Amino acid sequence: MGSMPYEEYFPCTIKLEQMEKDNLEMFETYRELMCHFYICMNVHNAQGNVNKMKVWADYLFYVLYDALEEV
């Protein structure tokens, strides 16, 4: 991982293969999460968007906004 507060990091093929061998559940979770990430970026046309992490957080945690209104 990088030393910046936010830095995109995508494991290389070798690390992904090792993760798949060492911890299959983590690998499957990572794959599922990345699938949703790319779907979100495509649906919201956020590729190259400065606020793409905000778009991702809104997409991933949309249920939280309803909960905050109820509180």
C-alpha positions as CSV (number, residue, x, y, z in Angstrom):
1,M,0.0,0.0,0.0
2,G,1.1,3.6,-0.5
3,S,2.0,6.2,2.0
4,M,-0.5,8.8,0.7
5,P,-3.9,9.2,2.5
6,Y,-5.6,7.9,-0.6
7,E,-3.8,5.9,-3.2
8,E,-5.4,3.4,-5.5
9,Y,-3.8,0.0,-5.2
10,F,-4.6,-3.0,-7.3
11,P,-2.7,-6.2,-6.6
12,C,-0.8,-7.7,-9.4
13,T,-1.6,-11.1,-10.9
14,I,1.0,-12.9,-8.8
15,K,-0.4,-11.5,-5.6
16,L,-4.0,-12.3,-6.6
17,E,-3.0,-15.9,-7.4
18,Q,-1.2,-16.2,-4.1
19,M,-4.3,-14.8,-2.3
20,E,-6.5,-17.3,-4.0
21,K,-4.3,-20.1,-2.8
22,D,-3.7,-18.9,0.7
23,N,-7.2,-17.5,1.6
24,L,-9.9,-18.3,-0.9
25,E,-12.7,-16.5,1.1
26,M,-10.7,-13.2,1.1
27,F,-10.0,-13.6,-2.6
28,E,-13.7,-14.2,-3.4
29,T,-14.7,-11.2,-1.3
30,Y,-12.1,-9.1,-3.1
31,R,-13.4,-10.2,-6.5
32,E,-17.0,-9.5,-5.5
33,L,-16.1,-6.0,-4.2
34,M,-14.1,-5.2,-7.3
35,C,-17.0,-6.3,-9.5
36,H,-19.3,-3.9,-7.7
37,F,-16.7,-1.1,-7.9
38,Y,-16.4,-1.3,-11.7
39,I,-20.2,-1.6,-12.1
40,C,-20.7,1.5,-9.9
41,M,-18.0,3.4,-11.9
42,N,-19.7,2.4,-15.2
43,V,-23.3,3.1,-14.0
44,H,-22.4,6.6,-12.6
45,N,-20.0,7.4,-15.4
46,A,-17.3,8.1,-12.8
47,Q,-14.2,6.9,-14.6
48,G,-11.6,9.6,-14.2
49,N,-13.9,11.6,-11.9
50,V,-12.2,13.3,-9.0
51,N,-15.1,12.3,-6.7
52,K,-15.2,8.7,-7.7
53,M,-14.5,7.5,-4.2
54,K,-17.5,9.5,-3.0
55,V,-19.6,8.0,-5.7
56,W,-18.3,4.5,-4.6
57,A,-19.1,5.2,-0.9
58,D,-22.6,6.4,-1.8
59,Y,-23.2,3.3,-3.9
60,L,-21.8,0.9,-1.3
61,F,-23.4,2.4,1.8
62,Y,-26.6,3.8,0.4
63,V,-28.6,2.2,3.3
64,L,-26.8,4.4,5.8
65,Y,-28.4,7.6,4.4
66,D,-31.9,6.2,5.1
67,A,-30.8,5.3,8.6
68,L,-29.5,8.8,9.3
69,E,-32.8,10.4,8.3
70,E,-34.7,8.1,10.7
71,V,-32.3,9.1,13.6
